[in-house]
Amino acid sequence: TAPEPWRALWRRRLAPDAIRRLILGLVAGTAGGAAAYYAGVPLAWLLGPMFLCMALRLSGAPIEVPLWFRTAFMGLIGLFLGESFGQAEGEDLARWPATLALAVIYVPVAGGVCYAVFRRFSDMTRGSSLLCALPGGLTAVAIFAQEAGGDERRVALFHALRVAFVVLIAPLIAFVWLGLPEPTPEMFEKAARLGWTDAALLVAAALLCAQAIERLGWPVPYLLGPLAASALLRFPGLIEGGLPGWLVEVALLVCGASIGTRFHGVGWRFFFDVAVWTAIGTAVLMAVSGLFALAASLLLGVDILAALLAYAPGGVAEMSLIALAIDADPAFVATHHMARIFAILFALPLIAVPLRRLMAKDRAAR
């Protein structure tokens, strides 16, 4: 289909009803974050908004934090992630080719194990089992399911829930099981604040990189572009200083609320059925992630927690924010998530024809 005209697109996005849903979504996210914060929940400004908005959306509340609004905050996250490249050392970077190869190998291994579990114990079709078993690529996999005639709603809900579960599990491991200190805004503050000249250079480079990556058709350009610009400017020391720490909390809130409001148009019974299998699938994927993280730690000397976040089947932005919160090398985490996502995106065209045939056989059998 032809892309929607620019003016019509923004007219729809800025319509009074859309703005009202956005404001209500941000208010709900703020309320959920505040409640979680005062309850002492780890990463309160991510988890609180996510679960309150999820519950409200499933109940039919007219709230929404759309992806286009989240994009601007993805850019902020990319700039924050790029700051970690300023402390990168050659010895650490030398290990990355091997660990990136493991991230690519992780996709077929984890996906194959998860697919086998679904086929053995669930009543999902073979096509849905395969698409749900892929450890990433929420948007691309959901679109592919729709185009191939699969169960798009189940696949999309499964992957959205998978991200939510991983975002919940990772802080529990870090802050409850391992007892790491919980993040505060002060933890994100840099000793030096980014100057106005450096900030202007950074923003200009980020926009150029984002546009270039978008033209190439790569995923999440407005996260990857700012990250690349920040890394390229900071690694040789061309700019110094960090963004204000409170922006991280705002980015957490918007990301959490955006994830939560994606659960619309779904009944509770269908939701719980998918949630059960998502929990099982996520547990399988996380177990495989743990094995890969252990191998990277033992064989290559990578920090175990950074490796676990790097191989966890969660969203690149969410896992990288958690890495920022616990000082677990967010540059390493973000780069490895991009390798995993690219592996899935490159795999989809290769399996498209046989998968469409498989789905056609599933529909005929039913």
Contacts in CASP RR format, 6 or more apart in sequence:
PFRMAT RR
TARGET T0000
AUTHOR 0000-0000-0000
METHOD contacts of the structure
MODEL  1
TAPEPWRALWRRRLAPDAIRRLILGLVAGTAGGAAAYYAGVPLAWLLGPM
FLCMALRLSGAPIEVPLWFRTAFMGLIGLFLGESFGQAEGEDLARWPATL
ALAVIYVPVAGGVCYAVFRRFSDMTRGSSLLCALPGGLTAVAIFAQEAGG
DERRVALFHALRVAFVVLIAPLIAFVWLGLPEPTPEMFEKAARLGWTDAA
LLVAAALLCAQAIERLGWPVPYLLGPLAASALLRFPGLIEGGLPGWLVEV
ALLVCGASIGTRFHGVGWRFFFDVAVWTAIGTAVLMAVSGLFALAASLLL
GVDILAALLAYAPGGVAEMSLIALAIDADPAFVATHHMARIFAILFALPL
IAVPLRRLMAKDRAAR
4 12 0 8 1.000
12 18 0 8 1.000
13 66 0 8 1.000
13 68 0 8 1.000
18 64 0 8 1.000
18 66 0 8 1.000
20 62 0 8 1.000
21 62 0 8 1.000
21 63 0 8 1.000
21 64 0 8 1.000
22 64 0 8 1.000
22 65 0 8 1.000
22 66 0 8 1.000
22 69 0 8 1.000
24 61 0 8 1.000
24 62 0 8 1.000
24 63 0 8 1.000
25 53 0 8 1.000
25 63 0 8 1.000
25 64 0 8 1.000
25 65 0 8 1.000
25 257 0 8 1.000
25 261 0 8 1.000
26 65 0 8 1.000
26 253 0 8 1.000
26 254 0 8 1.000
26 257 0 8 1.000
28 49 0 8 1.000
28 52 0 8 1.000
28 53 0 8 1.000
28 56 0 8 1.000
28 61 0 8 1.000
28 63 0 8 1.000
28 257 0 8 1.000
29 48 0 8 1.000
29 49 0 8 1.000
29 52 0 8 1.000
29 53 0 8 1.000
29 65 0 8 1.000
29 253 0 8 1.000
29 256 0 8 1.000
29 257 0 8 1.000
30 49 0 8 1.000
30 253 0 8 1.000
31 52 0 8 1.000
32 48 0 8 1.000
32 49 0 8 1.000
32 51 0 8 1.000
32 52 0 8 1.000
32 53 0 8 1.000
33 44 0 8 1.000
33 45 0 8 1.000
33 47 0 8 1.000
33 48 0 8 1.000
33 49 0 8 1.000
33 52 0 8 1.000
33 253 0 8 1.000
35 48 0 8 1.000
35 52 0 8 1.000
36 44 0 8 1.000
36 45 0 8 1.000
36 47 0 8 1.000
36 48 0 8 1.000
37 44 0 8 1.000
37 45 0 8 1.000
40 182 0 8 1.000
41 47 0 8 1.000
41 48 0 8 1.000
42 171 0 8 1.000
42 172 0 8 1.000
42 174 0 8 1.000
42 175 0 8 1.000
42 176 0 8 1.000
42 182 0 8 1.000
43 167 0 8 1.000
43 171 0 8 1.000
43 175 0 8 1.000
43 182 0 8 1.000
43 183 0 8 1.000
43 252 0 8 1.000
43 322 0 8 1.000
43 325 0 8 1.000
45 249 0 8 1.000
45 252 0 8 1.000
45 253 0 8 1.000
46 167 0 8 1.000
46 252 0 8 1.000
46 253 0 8 1.000
46 255 0 8 1.000
46 256 0 8 1.000
46 318 0 8 1.000
46 321 0 8 1.000
47 167 0 8 1.000
47 168 0 8 1.000
47 171 0 8 1.000
47 256 0 8 1.000
48 256 0 8 1.000
49 252 0 8 1.000
49 253 0 8 1.000
49 256 0 8 1.000
49 257 0 8 1.000
49 260 0 8 1.000
50 164 0 8 1.000
50 167 0 8 1.000
50 256 0 8 1.000
50 257 0 8 1.000
50 259 0 8 1.000
50 260 0 8 1.000
51 164 0 8 1.000
51 260 0 8 1.000
53 63 0 8 1.000
53 65 0 8 1.000
53 256 0 8 1.000
53 257 0 8 1.000
53 259 0 8 1.000
53 260 0 8 1.000
53 261 0 8 1.000
54 164 0 8 1.000
54 259 0 8 1.000
54 260 0 8 1.000
54 261 0 8 1.000
54 263 0 8 1.000
56 63 0 8 1.000
57 63 0 8 1.000
57 64 0 8 1.000
57 260 0 8 1.000
57 261 0 8 1.000
57 262 0 8 1.000
57 263 0 8 1.000
57 264 0 8 1.000
58 263 0 8 1.000
58 266 0 8 1.000
58 267 0 8 1.000
58 268 0 8 1.000
58 271 0 8 1.000
60 264 0 8 1.000
60 265 0 8 1.000
63 261 0 8 1.000
64 261 0 8 1.000
64 264 0 8 1.000
65 254 0 8 1.000
65 256 0 8 1.000
65 257 0 8 1.000
65 258 0 8 1.000
65 260 0 8 1.000
65 261 0 8 1.000
66 258 0 8 1.000
66 261 0 8 1.000
67 258 0 8 1.000
69 254 0 8 1.000
69 258 0 8 1.000
70 254 0 8 1.000
70 255 0 8 1.000
70 258 0 8 1.000
71 222 0 8 1.000
72 222 0 8 1.000
73 250 0 8 1.000
73 251 0 8 1.000
73 254 0 8 1.000
73 255 0 8 1.000
74 220 0 8 1.000
74 222 0 8 1.000
74 223 0 8 1.000
74 255 0 8 1.000
74 317 0 8 1.000
75 206 0 8 1.000
75 210 0 8 1.000
75 222 0 8 1.000
75 223 0 8 1.000
75 225 0 8 1.000
75 226 0 8 1.000
76 226 0 8 1.000
76 243 0 8 1.000
76 247 0 8 1.000
76 250 0 8 1.000
76 251 0 8 1.000
77 223 0 8 1.000
77 226 0 8 1.000
77 251 0 8 1.000
77 255 0 8 1.000
77 317 0 8 1.000
77 320 0 8 1.000
77 321 0 8 1.000
78 223 0 8 1.000
78 224 0 8 1.000
78 225 0 8 1.000
78 226 0 8 1.000
78 227 0 8 1.000
78 230 0 8 1.000
78 320 0 8 1.000
78 334 0 8 1.000
79 202 0 8 1.000
79 206 0 8 1.000
79 226 0 8 1.000
79 227 0 8 1.000
79 229 0 8 1.000
79 230 0 8 1.000
79 243 0 8 1.000
80 188 0 8 1.000
80 243 0 8 1.000
80 247 0 8 1.000
80 248 0 8 1.000
80 251 0 8 1.000
80 324 0 8 1.000
80 330 0 8 1.000
81 227 0 8 1.000
81 230 0 8 1.000
81 320 0 8 1.000
81 324 0 8 1.000
81 330 0 8 1.000
81 331 0 8 1.000
81 334 0 8 1.000
82 226 0 8 1.000
82 227 0 8 1.000
82 230 0 8 1.000
82 231 0 8 1.000
82 234 0 8 1.000
82 330 0 8 1.000
82 331 0 8 1.000
83 190 0 8 1.000
83 230 0 8 1.000
83 234 0 8 1.000
83 241 0 8 1.000
83 242 0 8 1.000
83 243 0 8 1.000
84 324 0 8 1.000
84 329 0 8 1.000
84 330 0 8 1.000
84 331 0 8 1.000
85 230 0 8 1.000
85 231 0 8 1.000
85 234 0 8 1.000
85 235 0 8 1.000
85 331 0 8 1.000
86 231 0 8 1.000
86 234 0 8 1.000
86 235 0 8 1.000
86 237 0 8 1.000
88 235 0 8 1.000
88 331 0 8 1.000
92 329 0 8 1.000
92 332 0 8 1.000
95 300 0 8 1.000
95 301 0 8 1.000
95 302 0 8 1.000
96 332 0 8 1.000
96 335 0 8 1.000
98 296 0 8 1.000
98 299 0 8 1.000
98 300 0 8 1.000
99 296 0 8 1.000
99 300 0 8 1.000
99 302 0 8 1.000
99 307 0 8 1.000
99 310 0 8 1.000
99 332 0 8 1.000
99 336 0 8 1.000
100 335 0 8 1.000
100 336 0 8 1.000
100 339 0 8 1.000
102 292 0 8 1.000
102 295 0 8 1.000
102 296 0 8 1.000
102 311 0 8 1.000
103 292 0 8 1.000
103 310 0 8 1.000
103 311 0 8 1.000
103 336 0 8 1.000
103 337 0 8 1.000
103 339 0 8 1.000
103 340 0 8 1.000
103 343 0 8 1.000
104 339 0 8 1.000
104 340 0 8 1.000
104 343 0 8 1.000
106 135 0 8 1.000
106 288 0 8 1.000
106 289 0 8 1.000
106 292 0 8 1.000
106 311 0 8 1.000
106 340 0 8 1.000
107 134 0 8 1.000
107 135 0 8 1.000
107 340 0 8 1.000
107 343 0 8 1.000
107 344 0 8 1.000
107 347 0 8 1.000
108 347 0 8 1.000
109 288 0 8 1.000
109 292 0 8 1.000
110 135 0 8 1.000
110 284 0 8 1.000
110 285 0 8 1.000
110 288 0 8 1.000
110 289 0 8 1.000
110 313 0 8 1.000
111 133 0 8 1.000
111 134 0 8 1.000
111 135 0 8 1.000
111 285 0 8 1.000
111 288 0 8 1.000
112 133 0 8 1.000
113 284 0 8 1.000
113 288 0 8 1.000
114 132 0 8 1.000
114 133 0 8 1.000
114 135 0 8 1.000
114 281 0 8 1.000
114 284 0 8 1.000
114 285 0 8 1.000
114 288 0 8 1.000
115 129 0 8 1.000
115 130 0 8 1.000
115 133 0 8 1.000
117 280 0 8 1.000
117 281 0 8 1.000
117 284 0 8 1.000
118 124 0 8 1.000
118 129 0 8 1.000
118 132 0 8 1.000
118 133 0 8 1.000
118 277 0 8 1.000
118 281 0 8 1.000
119 126 0 8 1.000
119 129 0 8 1.000
121 280 0 8 1.000
122 129 0 8 1.000
122 277 0 8 1.000
124 132 0 8 1.000
124 154 0 8 1.000
124 277 0 8 1.000
125 150 0 8 1.000
125 151 0 8 1.000
125 359 0 8 1.000
125 362 0 8 1.000
125 366 0 8 1.000
126 358 0 8 1.000
126 359 0 8 1.000
126 361 0 8 1.000
126 362 0 8 1.000
127 150 0 8 1.000
127 355 0 8 1.000
127 358 0 8 1.000
127 359 0 8 1.000
127 362 0 8 1.000
128 145 0 8 1.000
128 150 0 8 1.000
128 151 0 8 1.000
128 154 0 8 1.000
128 155 0 8 1.000
128 362 0 8 1.000
130 351 0 8 1.000
130 355 0 8 1.000
130 358 0 8 1.000
131 141 0 8 1.000
131 144 0 8 1.000
131 145 0 8 1.000
131 150 0 8 1.000
131 155 0 8 1.000
131 355 0 8 1.000
132 154 0 8 1.000
132 155 0 8 1.000
132 158 0 8 1.000
132 159 0 8 1.000
132 277 0 8 1.000
132 278 0 8 1.000
132 281 0 8 1.000
133 281 0 8 1.000
134 141 0 8 1.000
134 344 0 8 1.000
134 347 0 8 1.000
135 285 0 8 1.000
135 313 0 8 1.000
135 340 0 8 1.000
135 344 0 8 1.000
136 159 0 8 1.000
136 162 0 8 1.000
136 313 0 8 1.000
136 314 0 8 1.000
136 315 0 8 1.000
136 340 0 8 1.000
136 341 0 8 1.000
136 344 0 8 1.000
137 159 0 8 1.000
137 219 0 8 1.000
137 341 0 8 1.000
137 344 0 8 1.000
137 345 0 8 1.000
138 156 0 8 1.000
138 159 0 8 1.000
138 160 0 8 1.000
138 162 0 8 1.000
138 163 0 8 1.000
138 315 0 8 1.000
139 219 0 8 1.000
140 219 0 8 1.000
140 344 0 8 1.000
140 345 0 8 1.000
140 348 0 8 1.000
141 155 0 8 1.000
141 159 0 8 1.000
141 344 0 8 1.000
141 348 0 8 1.000
142 152 0 8 1.000
142 155 0 8 1.000
142 156 0 8 1.000
142 159 0 8 1.000
144 348 0 8 1.000
144 352 0 8 1.000
145 151 0 8 1.000
145 152 0 8 1.000
145 155 0 8 1.000
145 156 0 8 1.000
146 152 0 8 1.000
148 352 0 8 1.000
148 355 0 8 1.000
148 356 0 8 1.000
148 359 0 8 1.000
149 356 0 8 1.000
149 359 0 8 1.000
149 363 0 8 1.000
150 359 0 8 1.000
153 266 0 8 1.000
153 270 0 8 1.000
154 274 0 8 1.000
157 263 0 8 1.000
157 266 0 8 1.000
157 270 0 8 1.000
157 271 0 8 1.000
157 274 0 8 1.000
157 278 0 8 1.000
158 274 0 8 1.000
158 277 0 8 1.000
158 278 0 8 1.000
160 259 0 8 1.000
160 262 0 8 1.000
160 263 0 8 1.000
161 274 0 8 1.000
161 275 0 8 1.000
161 278 0 8 1.000
161 282 0 8 1.000
162 278 0 8 1.000
162 281 0 8 1.000
162 282 0 8 1.000
162 285 0 8 1.000
162 313 0 8 1.000
162 314 0 8 1.000
163 259 0 8 1.000
163 314 0 8 1.000
163 315 0 8 1.000
163 318 0 8 1.000
164 259 0 8 1.000
164 260 0 8 1.000
165 278 0 8 1.000
165 279 0 8 1.000
165 282 0 8 1.000
166 282 0 8 1.000
166 286 0 8 1.000
166 312 0 8 1.000
166 313 0 8 1.000
166 314 0 8 1.000
166 315 0 8 1.000
166 318 0 8 1.000
166 319 0 8 1.000
167 256 0 8 1.000
167 259 0 8 1.000
167 314 0 8 1.000
167 315 0 8 1.000
167 318 0 8 1.000
167 319 0 8 1.000
167 322 0 8 1.000
169 282 0 8 1.000
169 286 0 8 1.000
170 308 0 8 1.000
170 309 0 8 1.000
170 312 0 8 1.000
170 319 0 8 1.000
170 322 0 8 1.000
171 322 0 8 1.000
171 325 0 8 1.000
173 308 0 8 1.000
174 180 0 8 1.000
174 305 0 8 1.000
174 322 0 8 1.000
174 326 0 8 1.000
174 328 0 8 1.000
175 181 0 8 1.000
175 182 0 8 1.000
175 326 0 8 1.000
178 305 0 8 1.000
180 305 0 8 1.000
180 326 0 8 1.000
181 187 0 8 1.000
182 325 0 8 1.000
183 324 0 8 1.000
183 325 0 8 1.000
183 326 0 8 1.000
185 245 0 8 1.000
185 246 0 8 1.000
185 248 0 8 1.000
185 249 0 8 1.000
186 245 0 8 1.000
187 325 0 8 1.000
187 327 0 8 1.000
188 245 0 8 1.000
188 248 0 8 1.000
188 324 0 8 1.000
188 325 0 8 1.000
189 244 0 8 1.000
189 245 0 8 1.000
190 241 0 8 1.000
190 242 0 8 1.000
190 243 0 8 1.000
191 241 0 8 1.000
192 240 0 8 1.000
192 241 0 8 1.000
192 242 0 8 1.000
193 241 0 8 1.000
193 242 0 8 1.000
193 244 0 8 1.000
194 202 0 8 1.000
194 239 0 8 1.000
194 240 0 8 1.000
194 241 0 8 1.000
194 242 0 8 1.000
194 243 0 8 1.000
195 241 0 8 1.000
198 239 0 8 1.000
198 240 0 8 1.000
198 241 0 8 1.000
201 233 0 8 1.000
201 238 0 8 1.000
201 239 0 8 1.000
202 229 0 8 1.000
202 230 0 8 1.000
202 233 0 8 1.000
202 239 0 8 1.000
205 229 0 8 1.000
205 232 0 8 1.000
205 233 0 8 1.000
206 225 0 8 1.000
206 226 0 8 1.000
206 229 0 8 1.000
206 230 0 8 1.000
208 229 0 8 1.000
209 224 0 8 1.000
209 225 0 8 1.000
209 226 0 8 1.000
209 228 0 8 1.000
209 229 0 8 1.000
209 232 0 8 1.000
210 221 0 8 1.000
210 222 0 8 1.000
210 224 0 8 1.000
210 225 0 8 1.000
210 226 0 8 1.000
211 221 0 8 1.000
212 225 0 8 1.000
213 221 0 8 1.000
213 224 0 8 1.000
213 225 0 8 1.000
213 228 0 8 1.000
214 221 0 8 1.000
214 222 0 8 1.000
218 224 0 8 1.000
218 342 0 8 1.000
219 338 0 8 1.000
219 341 0 8 1.000
219 342 0 8 1.000
219 345 0 8 1.000
220 316 0 8 1.000
220 317 0 8 1.000
220 341 0 8 1.000
223 316 0 8 1.000
223 317 0 8 1.000
224 338 0 8 1.000
227 334 0 8 1.000
231 331 0 8 1.000
233 239 0 8 1.000
234 240 0 8 1.000
248 321 0 8 1.000
248 324 0 8 1.000
248 325 0 8 1.000
251 321 0 8 1.000
252 321 0 8 1.000
255 317 0 8 1.000
255 318 0 8 1.000
255 321 0 8 1.000
256 318 0 8 1.000
259 318 0 8 1.000
263 271 0 8 1.000
282 313 0 8 1.000
285 313 0 8 1.000
286 312 0 8 1.000
286 313 0 8 1.000
289 308 0 8 1.000
289 311 0 8 1.000
289 312 0 8 1.000
289 313 0 8 1.000
290 308 0 8 1.000
290 311 0 8 1.000
292 307 0 8 1.000
292 311 0 8 1.000
293 302 0 8 1.000
293 304 0 8 1.000
293 307 0 8 1.000
293 308 0 8 1.000
293 310 0 8 1.000
293 311 0 8 1.000
294 304 0 8 1.000
294 307 0 8 1.000
296 302 0 8 1.000
296 307 0 8 1.000
296 310 0 8 1.000
296 311 0 8 1.000
297 303 0 8 1.000
297 304 0 8 1.000
297 307 0 8 1.000
302 332 0 8 1.000
303 328 0 8 1.000
303 329 0 8 1.000
305 326 0 8 1.000
305 328 0 8 1.000
306 323 0 8 1.000
306 328 0 8 1.000
306 329 0 8 1.000
306 332 0 8 1.000
306 333 0 8 1.000
309 319 0 8 1.000
309 322 0 8 1.000
309 323 0 8 1.000
309 328 0 8 1.000
309 333 0 8 1.000
310 319 0 8 1.000
310 332 0 8 1.000
310 333 0 8 1.000
310 336 0 8 1.000
310 337 0 8 1.000
311 336 0 8 1.000
311 340 0 8 1.000
312 319 0 8 1.000
313 340 0 8 1.000
314 337 0 8 1.000
315 337 0 8 1.000
316 334 0 8 1.000
316 337 0 8 1.000
316 338 0 8 1.000
316 341 0 8 1.000
319 333 0 8 1.000
319 334 0 8 1.000
319 337 0 8 1.000
320 330 0 8 1.000
320 333 0 8 1.000
320 334 0 8 1.000
320 337 0 8 1.000
321 330 0 8 1.000
322 328 0 8 1.000
323 329 0 8 1.000
323 330 0 8 1.000
323 332 0 8 1.000
323 333 0 8 1.000
323 334 0 8 1.000
324 330 0 8 1.000
END
